[in-house]
Amino acid sequence: MMETELTSKLKIKYPIIQAPMAGGPTTPDLVASVSNAGGLGNLGAGYLTPEQIRNAIRDIRQRTDRPFGVNLFVPEQLSTSEETIAGMNDYLNKYRSELSIAPNPSIPKFTESFEEQVQVLIEENVPVFSFTFGIPPLDVIQAMKQLGTVVIGTATTVEEAKQLQAAGVDAIVAQGSEAGGHRGTFLKSTTDALIGTMALVPQIVDYVSVPVVASGGIMDGRGLIASLALGASAVQMGTAFLASPESGAHEAHKRKIISSNEDSTEMTYAYSGKAARGILTDFMNDMRFYPGTIPAYPIQNVMTRDIRQAAAKANNPEYMSLWAGQGLRLAKDHAAAEIVKQTIDQAFVLVKSFSSLGVVEE
Ligand SMILES: Cc1cc2nc3c(=O)[nH]c(=O)nc-3n(C[C@H](O)[C@H](O)[C@H](O)COP(=O)(O)O)c2cc1C
Protein backbone atom coordinates (compact mmCIF):
# COMPACT_ATOMS: atom_id res chain seq x y z
CA MET A 1 0.00 0.00 0.00
CA MET A 2 1.03 3.58 -0.60
CA GLU A 3 -1.88 5.66 0.60
CA THR A 4 -2.67 9.22 -0.44
CA GLU A 5 -5.86 11.28 -0.41
CA LEU A 6 -6.54 10.21 -3.98
CA THR A 7 -5.78 6.49 -3.60
CA SER A 8 -8.41 6.44 -0.83
CA LYS A 9 -10.90 8.26 -3.04
CA LEU A 10 -10.22 5.95 -5.99
CA LYS A 11 -10.00 2.82 -3.81
CA ILE A 12 -6.67 1.76 -5.35
CA LYS A 13 -3.51 0.43 -3.71
CA TYR A 14 -0.85 2.58 -5.37
CA PRO A 15 -0.88 6.21 -6.59
CA ILE A 16 -0.23 5.18 -10.20
CA ILE A 17 -2.73 6.06 -12.91
CA GLN A 18 -2.11 4.64 -16.39
CA ALA A 19 -2.87 7.52 -18.73
CA PRO A 20 -5.88 7.22 -20.99
CA MET A 21 -4.46 7.07 -24.54
CA ALA A 22 -7.03 7.37 -27.30
CA GLY A 23 -6.35 5.85 -30.70
CA GLY A 24 -5.66 2.26 -29.69
CA PRO A 25 -2.96 1.93 -26.99
CA THR A 26 -5.31 1.54 -24.00
CA THR A 27 -6.76 -1.89 -24.73
CA PRO A 28 -9.08 -3.50 -22.15
CA ASP A 29 -6.13 -5.83 -21.43
CA LEU A 30 -3.81 -2.90 -20.57
CA VAL A 31 -6.47 -1.13 -18.47
CA ALA A 32 -7.33 -4.28 -16.51
CA SER A 33 -3.68 -5.30 -16.06
CA VAL A 34 -2.82 -1.97 -14.45
CA SER A 35 -5.93 -2.04 -12.24
CA ASN A 36 -5.21 -5.65 -11.21
CA ALA A 37 -1.65 -4.59 -10.33
CA GLY A 38 -3.00 -2.00 -7.86
CA GLY A 39 -2.96 1.13 -10.04
CA LEU A 40 -5.82 2.71 -11.99
CA GLY A 41 -6.15 1.61 -15.60
CA ASN A 42 -7.82 4.10 -17.95
CA LEU A 43 -9.55 3.63 -21.28
CA GLY A 44 -8.89 6.46 -23.76
CA ALA A 45 -12.35 6.54 -25.32
CA GLY A 46 -12.31 9.94 -27.03
CA TYR A 47 -12.43 8.54 -30.56
CA LEU A 48 -14.68 5.55 -29.82
CA THR A 49 -18.35 5.24 -30.76
CA PRO A 50 -20.80 4.80 -27.88
CA GLU A 51 -21.14 1.12 -28.77
CA GLN A 52 -17.37 0.58 -28.84
CA ILE A 53 -17.13 2.25 -25.42
CA ARG A 54 -19.82 -0.01 -23.97
CA ASN A 55 -18.11 -3.13 -25.33
CA ALA A 56 -14.70 -2.03 -24.03
CA ILE A 57 -16.12 -1.31 -20.55
CA ARG A 58 -17.72 -4.75 -20.43
CA ASP A 59 -14.48 -6.35 -21.63
CA ILE A 60 -12.54 -4.55 -18.87
CA ARG A 61 -15.08 -5.75 -16.28
CA GLN A 62 -14.57 -9.35 -17.45
CA ARG A 63 -10.87 -8.94 -16.72
CA THR A 64 -10.92 -7.07 -13.41
CA ASP A 65 -13.20 -6.25 -10.51
CA ARG A 66 -10.97 -3.34 -9.49
CA PRO A 67 -11.74 0.33 -10.24
CA PHE A 68 -10.83 1.74 -13.68
CA GLY A 69 -11.44 4.97 -15.56
CA VAL A 70 -12.82 6.08 -18.91
CA ASN A 71 -11.61 9.30 -20.57
CA LEU A 72 -13.42 11.52 -23.08
CA PHE A 73 -12.62 14.64 -25.12
CA VAL A 74 -14.71 17.71 -24.30
CA PRO A 75 -16.01 19.02 -27.66
CA GLU A 76 -14.77 22.33 -28.97
CA GLN A 77 -16.16 25.02 -31.26
CA LEU A 78 -15.20 24.51 -34.90
CA SER A 79 -13.87 27.63 -36.55
CA THR A 80 -12.14 26.86 -39.82
CA SER A 81 -13.05 28.32 -43.21
CA GLU A 82 -13.89 26.17 -46.24
CA GLU A 83 -10.90 27.76 -47.96
CA THR A 84 -8.51 26.61 -45.23
CA ILE A 85 -9.91 23.09 -45.47
CA ALA A 86 -9.65 23.02 -49.28
CA GLY A 87 -6.05 24.30 -49.18
CA MET A 88 -5.03 21.58 -46.72
CA ASN A 89 -6.85 18.90 -48.68
CA ASP A 90 -4.87 19.84 -51.81
CA TYR A 91 -1.62 19.73 -49.90
CA LEU A 92 -2.38 16.37 -48.30
CA ASN A 93 -3.00 14.82 -51.71
CA LYS A 94 0.76 14.53 -52.26
CA TYR A 95 1.01 12.17 -49.26
CA ARG A 96 -2.02 10.26 -50.50
CA SER A 97 -0.32 9.83 -53.87
CA GLU A 98 2.88 8.57 -52.17
CA LEU A 99 0.85 6.08 -50.15
CA SER A 100 -1.23 5.07 -53.20
CA ILE A 101 -4.56 6.01 -51.63
CA ALA A 102 -7.42 7.98 -53.18
CA PRO A 103 -7.13 11.78 -53.35
CA ASN A 104 -9.80 14.14 -51.98
CA PRO A 105 -11.55 11.65 -49.68
CA SER A 106 -14.96 12.67 -48.40
CA ILE A 107 -14.54 13.93 -44.87
CA PRO A 108 -16.65 12.00 -42.36
CA LYS A 109 -18.15 13.53 -39.20
CA PHE A 110 -15.54 15.29 -37.10
CA THR A 111 -16.20 13.78 -33.67
CA GLU A 112 -18.35 11.24 -31.92
CA SER A 113 -21.32 12.66 -30.01
CA PHE A 114 -20.05 13.61 -26.54
CA GLU A 115 -23.58 13.41 -25.10
CA GLU A 116 -24.01 9.84 -26.34
CA GLN A 117 -20.57 8.83 -25.08
CA VAL A 118 -21.40 10.30 -21.65
CA GLN A 119 -24.71 8.45 -21.62
CA VAL A 120 -22.89 5.11 -21.95
CA LEU A 121 -20.56 6.00 -19.07
CA ILE A 122 -23.60 6.83 -16.93
CA GLU A 123 -25.47 3.66 -17.91
CA GLU A 124 -22.41 1.52 -17.23
CA ASN A 125 -21.76 3.40 -13.97
CA VAL A 126 -18.00 3.63 -14.51
CA PRO A 127 -15.90 4.08 -11.34
CA VAL A 128 -13.87 7.01 -12.73
CA PHE A 129 -14.57 9.55 -15.48
CA SER A 130 -11.73 11.76 -16.69
CA PHE A 131 -11.68 14.31 -19.47
CA THR A 132 -9.42 16.69 -21.36
CA PHE A 133 -9.65 19.68 -23.78
CA GLY A 134 -12.09 21.63 -21.63
CA ILE A 135 -14.83 21.43 -19.00
CA PRO A 136 -18.00 19.41 -19.71
CA PRO A 137 -21.42 20.93 -18.96
CA LEU A 138 -21.87 21.15 -15.19
CA ASP A 139 -24.92 18.85 -15.25
CA VAL A 140 -22.70 16.08 -16.68
CA ILE A 141 -20.21 16.46 -13.83
CA GLN A 142 -23.04 16.53 -11.28
CA ALA A 143 -24.79 13.47 -12.76
CA MET A 144 -21.55 11.48 -12.64
CA LYS A 145 -20.82 12.50 -9.06
CA GLN A 146 -24.33 11.59 -7.95
CA LEU A 147 -23.71 8.07 -9.24
CA GLY A 148 -20.53 7.88 -7.16
CA THR A 149 -18.21 8.25 -10.17
CA VAL A 150 -14.95 10.04 -9.36
CA VAL A 151 -14.54 12.93 -11.83
CA ILE A 152 -11.07 14.05 -12.94
CA GLY A 153 -10.24 17.01 -15.21
CA THR A 154 -7.03 18.03 -16.97
CA ALA A 155 -5.21 21.37 -16.52
CA THR A 156 -2.05 22.82 -18.03
CA THR A 157 -2.13 26.10 -16.05
CA VAL A 158 -3.19 27.25 -12.58
CA GLU A 159 -6.15 29.19 -14.03
CA GLU A 160 -7.46 26.05 -15.77
CA ALA A 161 -7.09 24.11 -12.51
CA LYS A 162 -9.06 26.77 -10.62
CA GLN A 163 -11.88 26.65 -13.17
CA LEU A 164 -11.97 22.84 -13.00
CA GLN A 165 -12.20 22.97 -9.22
CA ALA A 166 -15.03 25.53 -9.43
CA ALA A 167 -16.84 23.14 -11.82
CA GLY A 168 -16.82 20.49 -9.10
CA VAL A 169 -14.18 17.93 -10.18
CA ASP A 170 -12.83 15.50 -7.56
CA ALA A 171 -9.21 15.68 -8.76
CA ILE A 172 -7.09 17.47 -11.34
CA VAL A 173 -4.38 16.11 -13.64
CA ALA A 174 -1.59 18.70 -13.92
CA GLN A 175 -0.22 18.00 -17.39
CA GLY A 176 3.31 19.30 -17.82
CA SER A 177 4.89 20.12 -21.18
CA GLU A 178 6.98 16.91 -21.13
CA ALA A 179 3.78 14.92 -21.62
CA GLY A 180 3.20 12.80 -24.68
CA GLY A 181 0.09 13.21 -26.82
CA HIS A 182 -2.33 16.12 -27.00
CA ARG A 183 -2.17 19.06 -24.63
CA GLY A 184 -5.28 19.52 -22.52
CA THR A 185 -5.00 23.33 -22.73
CA PHE A 186 -8.44 24.95 -22.98
CA LEU A 187 -7.92 28.58 -21.97
CA LYS A 188 -6.20 31.11 -24.22
CA SER A 189 -2.48 31.26 -23.52
CA THR A 190 0.03 33.62 -25.11
CA THR A 191 2.83 31.08 -24.72
CA ASP A 192 0.92 27.83 -25.46
CA ALA A 193 0.90 26.88 -21.74
CA LEU A 194 4.09 24.83 -22.04
CA ILE A 195 4.90 24.63 -18.33
CA GLY A 196 7.12 21.75 -17.20
CA THR A 197 5.74 19.23 -14.68
CA MET A 198 8.27 20.26 -11.99
CA ALA A 199 7.09 23.89 -12.13
CA LEU A 200 3.38 23.23 -12.78
CA VAL A 201 2.51 20.69 -10.09
CA PRO A 202 3.43 22.69 -6.94
CA GLN A 203 1.82 25.84 -8.33
CA ILE A 204 -1.46 24.04 -9.00
CA VAL A 205 -1.23 22.31 -5.61
CA ASP A 206 -0.98 25.76 -3.96
CA TYR A 207 -4.11 27.07 -5.67
CA VAL A 208 -6.60 24.21 -5.42
CA SER A 209 -7.79 22.05 -2.55
CA VAL A 210 -8.68 18.91 -4.51
CA PRO A 211 -6.00 16.22 -5.06
CA VAL A 212 -3.58 16.87 -7.94
CA VAL A 213 -2.18 14.19 -10.28
CA ALA A 214 1.27 14.89 -11.76
CA SER A 215 1.60 13.98 -15.43
CA GLY A 216 4.31 14.38 -18.06
CA GLY A 217 7.71 12.69 -18.16
CA ILE A 218 7.07 10.42 -15.16
CA MET A 219 8.47 6.99 -15.95
CA ASP A 220 9.51 5.25 -12.72
CA GLY A 221 9.74 5.35 -8.93
CA ARG A 222 11.95 8.44 -9.01
CA GLY A 223 9.27 10.37 -10.88
CA LEU A 224 6.62 9.08 -8.50
CA ILE A 225 8.45 10.13 -5.33
CA ALA A 226 9.43 13.49 -6.86
CA SER A 227 5.77 14.10 -7.73
CA LEU A 228 4.58 13.24 -4.22
CA ALA A 229 7.24 15.63 -2.88
CA LEU A 230 5.80 18.36 -5.09
CA GLY A 231 2.42 17.83 -3.45
CA ALA A 232 0.80 15.51 -5.97
CA SER A 233 -1.54 12.78 -4.76
CA ALA A 234 -0.73 10.41 -7.65
CA VAL A 235 1.00 10.27 -11.03
CA GLN A 236 -0.47 9.64 -14.47
CA MET A 237 1.97 7.78 -16.73
CA GLY A 238 1.42 7.32 -20.46
CA THR A 239 4.66 6.77 -22.38
CA ALA A 240 5.85 4.37 -19.67
CA PHE A 241 3.09 1.91 -20.68
CA LEU A 242 3.07 2.49 -24.46
CA ALA A 243 5.56 -0.26 -25.36
CA SER A 244 4.17 -2.87 -22.98
CA PRO A 245 2.84 -6.06 -24.59
CA GLU A 246 -0.70 -5.19 -23.43
CA SER A 247 -0.59 -1.81 -25.20
CA GLY A 248 -2.42 -1.65 -28.52
CA ALA A 249 0.05 0.86 -29.98
CA HIS A 250 1.28 -0.06 -33.47
CA GLU A 251 4.46 -2.20 -33.44
CA ALA A 252 6.34 0.50 -35.37
CA HIS A 253 5.31 3.03 -32.70
CA LYS A 254 6.50 0.66 -29.95
CA ARG A 255 9.86 0.17 -31.67
CA LYS A 256 10.31 3.95 -31.93
CA ILE A 257 9.45 4.37 -28.25
CA ILE A 258 12.12 1.88 -27.23
CA SER A 259 14.81 3.25 -29.56
CA SER A 260 14.28 7.03 -29.10
CA ASN A 261 15.77 9.45 -26.59
CA GLU A 262 14.99 12.57 -24.56
CA ASP A 263 15.58 14.78 -27.59
CA SER A 264 13.44 12.84 -30.08
CA THR A 265 10.07 14.53 -29.56
CA GLU A 266 8.59 17.82 -30.64
CA MET A 267 5.33 19.69 -30.21
CA THR A 268 3.29 19.68 -33.41
CA TYR A 269 -0.07 20.80 -34.81
CA ALA A 270 0.50 18.90 -38.06
CA TYR A 271 -1.54 15.76 -37.43
CA SER A 272 -4.60 17.08 -35.66
CA GLY A 273 -4.65 20.88 -35.52
CA LYS A 274 -4.07 20.74 -31.76
CA ALA A 275 -0.72 20.92 -29.96
CA ALA A 276 0.60 17.44 -29.24
CA ARG A 277 4.01 15.95 -28.40
CA GLY A 278 5.31 13.15 -30.59
CA ILE A 279 8.49 11.61 -31.94
CA LEU A 280 9.69 13.72 -34.87
CA THR A 281 8.61 12.30 -38.24
CA ASP A 282 9.03 13.30 -41.90
CA PHE A 283 5.36 14.41 -41.88
CA MET A 284 5.97 16.80 -38.96
CA ASN A 285 9.14 18.13 -40.59
CA ASP A 286 7.50 18.61 -43.94
CA MET A 287 4.35 20.28 -42.59
CA ARG A 288 6.51 23.08 -41.22
CA PHE A 289 6.71 24.32 -44.81
CA TYR A 290 2.95 24.28 -45.37
CA PRO A 291 2.25 27.82 -46.56
CA GLY A 292 -1.38 28.01 -45.38
CA THR A 293 -3.12 27.68 -42.04
CA ILE A 294 -3.52 24.24 -40.50
CA PRO A 295 -7.26 23.65 -39.85
CA ALA A 296 -8.13 23.59 -36.15
CA TYR A 297 -8.79 20.38 -34.20
CA PRO A 298 -10.74 18.20 -34.78
CA ILE A 299 -10.87 19.01 -38.52
CA GLN A 300 -7.18 18.44 -39.27
CA ASN A 301 -7.35 15.24 -37.23
CA VAL A 302 -10.08 13.85 -39.47
CA MET A 303 -8.37 15.13 -42.63
CA THR A 304 -5.10 13.28 -41.92
CA ARG A 305 -6.79 10.08 -40.73
CA ASP A 306 -6.64 8.25 -44.09
CA ILE A 307 -2.94 9.10 -44.39
CA ARG A 308 -2.12 7.89 -40.87
CA GLN A 309 -4.11 4.71 -41.38
CA ALA A 310 -2.48 3.92 -44.73
CA ALA A 311 0.97 4.59 -43.23
CA ALA A 312 0.19 2.24 -40.31
CA LYS A 313 -0.89 -0.46 -42.76
CA ALA A 314 2.35 -0.01 -44.72
CA ASN A 315 4.43 -0.04 -41.50
CA ASN A 316 5.72 3.42 -42.37
CA PRO A 317 6.16 5.34 -39.09
CA GLU A 318 7.14 8.56 -40.89
CA TYR A 319 3.51 9.41 -41.69
CA MET A 320 2.05 8.01 -38.47
CA SER A 321 1.52 10.04 -35.30
CA LEU A 322 4.05 8.68 -32.79
CA TRP A 323 2.81 10.37 -29.62
CA ALA A 324 5.36 10.16 -26.81
CA GLY A 325 6.66 12.17 -23.86
CA GLN A 326 10.19 13.29 -23.08
CA GLY A 327 11.04 10.41 -20.73
CA LEU A 328 11.76 8.12 -23.67
CA ARG A 329 15.09 6.61 -22.59
CA LEU A 330 13.30 5.23 -19.53
CA ALA A 331 10.61 3.42 -21.52
CA LYS A 332 10.59 -0.39 -21.29
CA ASP A 333 8.72 -3.13 -23.12
CA HIS A 334 7.91 -4.89 -19.84
CA ALA A 335 4.47 -6.18 -18.94
CA ALA A 336 2.17 -3.47 -17.54
CA ALA A 337 1.91 -5.14 -14.11
CA GLU A 338 5.70 -5.32 -14.00
CA ILE A 339 5.97 -1.58 -14.76
CA VAL A 340 3.61 -0.83 -11.85
CA LYS A 341 5.58 -3.15 -9.54
CA GLN A 342 9.01 -1.80 -10.55
CA THR A 343 7.79 1.77 -10.04
CA ILE A 344 6.48 0.99 -6.56
CA ASP A 345 9.53 -1.07 -5.54
CA GLN A 346 11.86 1.72 -6.63
CA ALA A 347 9.73 4.29 -4.80
CA PHE A 348 9.91 2.32 -1.53
CA VAL A 349 13.72 1.96 -1.84
CA LEU A 350 13.97 5.72 -2.38
CA VAL A 351 11.83 6.53 0.63
CA LYS A 352 14.07 4.31 2.78
CA SER A 353 17.21 5.94 1.40
CA PHE A 354 15.83 9.35 2.36
CA SER A 355 15.11 8.32 5.91
CA SER A 356 18.67 7.00 6.25
CA LEU A 357 20.20 10.26 5.06
CA GLY A 358 20.66 11.19 8.70
CA VAL A 359 19.53 14.76 8.17
CA VAL A 360 18.91 16.39 11.53
CA GLU A 361 17.57 19.83 12.17
CA GLU A 362 20.22 22.07 13.77
C1 LIG B 1 -0.33 8.00 -27.20
C2 LIG B 1 -0.93 8.97 -26.24
C3 LIG B 1 -2.30 9.22 -26.29
C4 LIG B 1 -2.88 10.08 -25.35
N1 LIG B 1 -4.25 10.23 -25.37
C5 LIG B 1 -4.85 10.90 -24.34
C6 LIG B 1 -6.27 10.89 -24.19
O1 LIG B 1 -6.99 10.27 -24.97
N2 LIG B 1 -6.81 11.58 -23.15
C7 LIG B 1 -6.04 12.26 -22.23
O2 LIG B 1 -6.58 12.84 -21.29
N3 LIG B 1 -4.69 12.27 -22.35
C8 LIG B 1 -4.09 11.61 -23.36
N4 LIG B 1 -2.71 11.59 -23.44
C9 LIG B 1 -1.93 12.35 -22.47
C10 LIG B 1 -1.77 11.57 -21.17
O3 LIG B 1 -2.96 11.63 -20.41
C11 LIG B 1 -0.65 12.13 -20.27
O4 LIG B 1 -0.82 13.50 -20.05
C12 LIG B 1 0.73 11.89 -20.83
O5 LIG B 1 0.86 10.60 -21.35
C13 LIG B 1 1.75 12.08 -19.72
O6 LIG B 1 3.04 12.16 -20.20
P1 LIG B 1 3.98 10.89 -20.43
O7 LIG B 1 3.54 10.31 -21.72
O8 LIG B 1 5.32 11.49 -20.48
O9 LIG B 1 3.77 9.96 -19.29
C14 LIG B 1 -2.09 10.76 -24.37
C15 LIG B 1 -0.71 10.50 -24.36
C16 LIG B 1 -0.13 9.63 -25.26
C17 LIG B 1 1.35 9.37 -25.16
PDBQT file of the ligand as one rigid body, heavy atoms in Angstrom, charges set to zero:
ROOT
HETATM    1  C1  LIG A 401      -0.332   7.999 -27.202  1.00  0.00    +0.000 C 
HETATM    2  C2  LIG A 401      -0.930   8.974 -26.235  1.00  0.00    +0.000 A 
HETATM    3  C3  LIG A 401      -2.295   9.221 -26.286  1.00  0.00    +0.000 A 
HETATM    4  C4  LIG A 401      -2.883  10.079 -25.351  1.00  0.00    +0.000 A 
HETATM    5  N1  LIG A 401      -4.253  10.234 -25.367  1.00  0.00    +0.000 NA
HETATM    6  C5  LIG A 401      -4.850  10.900 -24.338  1.00  0.00    +0.000 A 
HETATM    7  C6  LIG A 401      -6.270  10.893 -24.192  1.00  0.00    +0.000 A 
HETATM    8  O1  LIG A 401      -6.992  10.268 -24.975  1.00  0.00    +0.000 OA
HETATM    9  N2  LIG A 401      -6.810  11.577 -23.151  1.00  0.00    +0.000 N 
HETATM   10  C7  LIG A 401      -6.035  12.260 -22.227  1.00  0.00    +0.000 A 
HETATM   11  O2  LIG A 401      -6.577  12.844 -21.293  1.00  0.00    +0.000 OA
HETATM   12  N3  LIG A 401      -4.691  12.273 -22.350  1.00  0.00    +0.000 NA
HETATM   13  C8  LIG A 401      -4.085  11.612 -23.362  1.00  0.00    +0.000 A 
HETATM   14  N4  LIG A 401      -2.715  11.591 -23.444  1.00  0.00    +0.000 N 
HETATM   15  C9  LIG A 401      -1.928  12.350 -22.465  1.00  0.00    +0.000 C 
HETATM   16  C10 LIG A 401      -1.772  11.573 -21.167  1.00  0.00    +0.000 C 
HETATM   17  O3  LIG A 401      -2.959  11.633 -20.414  1.00  0.00    +0.000 OA
HETATM   18  C11 LIG A 401      -0.647  12.126 -20.267  1.00  0.00    +0.000 C 
HETATM   19  O4  LIG A 401      -0.818  13.504 -20.053  1.00  0.00    +0.000 OA
HETATM   20  C12 LIG A 401       0.732  11.887 -20.825  1.00  0.00    +0.000 C 
HETATM   21  O5  LIG A 401       0.865  10.602 -21.353  1.00  0.00    +0.000 OA
HETATM   22  C13 LIG A 401       1.754  12.077 -19.716  1.00  0.00    +0.000 C 
HETATM   23  O6  LIG A 401       3.037  12.157 -20.201  1.00  0.00    +0.000 OA
HETATM   24  P1  LIG A 401       3.982  10.893 -20.434  1.00  0.00    +0.000 P 
HETATM   25  O7  LIG A 401       3.542  10.309 -21.724  1.00  0.00    +0.000 OA
HETATM   26  O8  LIG A 401       5.325  11.492 -20.479  1.00  0.00    +0.000 OA
HETATM   27  O9  LIG A 401       3.766   9.957 -19.286  1.00  0.00    +0.000 OA
HETATM   28  C14 LIG A 401      -2.092  10.757 -24.371  1.00  0.00    +0.000 A 
HETATM   29  C15 LIG A 401      -0.711  10.500 -24.355  1.00  0.00    +0.000 A 
HETATM   30  C16 LIG A 401      -0.133   9.626 -25.259  1.00  0.00    +0.000 A 
HETATM   31  C17 LIG A 401       1.353   9.367 -25.164  1.00  0.00    +0.000 C 
ENDROOT
TORSDOF 0
